[in-house]
Amino acid sequence: MVFEAIVFGVIVLAVGYWATMFVMGRRDDVLHGKFVEEEPAAEPPRLMRPTPRVLPAPAAPQPNKDSLQALLTVIKRDLHDAARS
């Protein structure tokens, strides 16, 4: 009885896996068992082009002490309100 249940469970899992792959569009995997994509044919090497230089982004302005203090006060009030409810 237990053996039959295990076999039935394995069959159900296999059908579920097959259906999932089929719905996801992986029909090649389902029909042919091709789980690894074939490597494309080797292409001749391309000439390297110089990459354009990217300028670094300007530094973000540092927040002042008053804005950080105000943020800390708001966070403390929110935590206090959350603890009360």
HELIX and SHEET records of a PDB file:
HELIX    1   1 VAL A    2  VAL A   23  1                                  22    
HELIX    2   2 ARG A   27  HIS A   32  1                                   6    
HELIX    3   3 LYS A   65  ARG A   84  1                                  20    
END                                                                             
